[in-house]
Amino acid sequence: MTVSEGLSKDDGTRDDRAGVGGGRVGIDGDRTGDGGGRAGEETVTDGYVPSQRRIERERYKRSRTRRATAVAALSTLASATVLYLVVTNSPGWPTTKETFFSAHYARVALPQVLEGLWLNLRLLVVCGASVLVIGLLLAVARTLRGPVFFPLRVLAAAYTDFFRGLPLIICLLMVIFGLPALRLQGTPNDPVVLGGIGLVLTYSAYVAEVFRAGIESVHPSQRAAARSLGLSNGQALRYVVLPQAVRRVVPPLLNDLVSLQKDTGLVSIGGAVDAVYAAQIIVGKDWNFTPYVVAGLLFVALTIPMTRFTDWVTARMDRRRAQGGIV
């Protein structure tokens, strides 16, 4: 055997050993991969396990909630039962039931009262929009700065003070019966229009104060920052101050709209046939007051959703303000 043949055999042997070693390395690599996969599976499958103390605390809270709900339901049922027994066992209950809670007169009055309620809803929409616009203009006028706007501020303040102090019923009487007496050209004679004007005059004063409170609640640094960015006074008011002010006064504005919805029934003093006047016509004819109860229940049915919506908006804004979502 030559030297070259011996060297070639040694090289082959080394190659075989290297191949075997490489296979072992591959096997070890596979094992390592399997171990990593198992570790990953253990990490994924191992979730958060609450402690026994936390489980007991949550169970206690649920039991307390169920107990409070049960106590509230029982107390409400007991109070309602006592009130029902007191009312129904009173000496004059049969006469009161026939006079105020007659099913026959309720069926007779419901269609006419609903027809009159449509007028109240239209007044609410038109007067509500007008009140918001005029109230915002009055609030802006009262917050204008500079001596040149002093007469405008005085007029806005005088308007607000006068109509906030004047009772709504007197304002309606003055507008409904006083404006036509002037015999001015173009003066409307429709009691619905005149009643709407009286409502707008009074509620604009209240809404103006709500808007003004919102404007003054915005920190002066907001306006100063807007001015430092190159905005004029008008632009700062429009783009910086008013958006924040309006967001802050949404709940009280909704409360004023709820009050306006109820007070639309006062336009009946001028002869407008709304829900209240339609009930009054039936009462005057049959001398049974059930139509008044029907009209009142319809107003309550309209007011409750708006009241709950107002509460929801208020709670939502409080949560966002607590989380830092509202400036």
Secondary structure, DSSP 8 states (H G I E B T S, - for coil): --HHHHHHHHHHHHHHHHHHHHHHHHHHHHHHHHHHHHHHHHHHH------HHHHHHHHHHHHHHHHHHHHHHHHHHHHHHHHHHHHHTSTTHHHHHHHH--HHHHHHHHHHHHHHHHHHHHHHHHHHHHHHHHHHHHHHHHT--SGGGHHHHHHHHHHHHHHHHS-HHHHHHIIIIIHHHHT-TT----HHHHHHHHHHHHHHHHHHHHHHHHHHHS-HHHHHHHHHTT--HHHHIIIIIHHHHHHHTHHHHHHHHHHHHHHGGGGGGGT--SHHHHHHHHHHHH---HHHHHHHHHHHHHHHHHHHHHHHHHHHHHHHHHTT---
